[in-house]
Amino acid sequence: MKISDYTYDLPDERIAQFPPEVRGSSRLLVLDKVSGSITHHHYYDLHEFIEPGDLVILNDTRVIKARLLAVNANGQPRELLLLEEHAGSDPYKRRVMYRGAIHKDEQLSVGKTKITISDILDGGLAIITSEHDLLTLAELTGKVPLPPYMRRDATKNDTERYQTVFANLPGSVAAPTASLNFTHELEKKIIAMGGKIAYLTLHVGLGTFLPIRADNIEDHIMHSEYFEIPKSTVMAIRQAKNSGRKILAVGTTVARTLEYVAKSQNSPLLRVKPLTDEENVISGEANIFIYPGYEFKIVDTLLTNFHAPKSTVLMLTAAFAGWPNLEKAYKTAIQEKYAFLSYGDSMLIK
């Protein structure tokens, strides 16, 4: 299976550089994956596609200010991007992506704080240590980690808009973008329609935003990302499935988390017997790579953004919609001048 068979040309002018002026006002392309039909709506219309008893699941991770601007002993600028939170992460030690020449045991300064390069890894990664809590340092001095294709520095507005309105547990270095336009008003509309809302956490990192560099899709190595699913969400999923209602995953991060847990033997999402005390929170490291040919076990409907060519999230979406349907939808979106990528418009695949 070649990556060249599952890609498309994305014009630069279609890449959103800023969020919509009003959160929730973005456009929504609705794709019926059975018939292939396409209709056009707005994100705030999402509740119209919810039936009583349907379950909407959101990722409540919080994006950290992961971009650290440092200088070396000669005053030369260096950039460090803290990577996502994992279970048992050492607050004083973390993997980073780096920009600029660095070497092992070198000291960099982030403001008045000293950072030591403990090790240099492959793929433009390194390990840093500090005497100060790195997440606290990031919150105090870091910048919002906007994706490089935005080609601009983060503004004060990005601090609010590159974060969901329900963000809770800090740990992501990229936003769960499909829910950036989700609002409290939309939540009320969904509940009024008889829908239900639940949350899980997946800290977005390398597994989500690294491109596929292998020519053969199957050769791509997926990085793991830490997740938690609370008991209340597990029980809501069981109830929806047992009553024949649909699970709407808001974003590929939610879809990947659910499908990762579902693939295990005796999965707590699918079995009948009660959860054990140890299963009050289902947690782990999700490294599932979903591409065309995969059969979804939990997700019935997917709300997602328009993704970059040769990305793992594009592969997941192609697996869910079917590549011919998705390719047609993307061509339509480009013709209709939809906005793509993180701050862009969205697609509902049903």
Secondary structure, DSSP 8 states (H G I E B T S, - for coil): -BGGGS-----GGGB-SS--SSTT-SEEEEE-TTT--EEEEEGGGGGGG--TT-EEEEE-EEE---EEEEE-TT--EEEEEE----TT--TTEEEEEEES---TT-EEEETTEEEEEEEE-STTEEEEEESS-HHHHHHHH-B----GGG-S---HHHHHHTS-TT--EEEESS--GGGTT--HHHHHHHHHTT-EEEEEEE--SHHHHSB---SBGGG-----EEEEEEHHHHHHHHHHHHTT--EEEESHHHHHHHHHHHTSTT-TTT-SS---GGGSEEEEEE-----TT---SS-SEEEEE---TTBHHHHHHHHHH-HHHHHHHHHHHHHTT--BSTTS-EEEE-
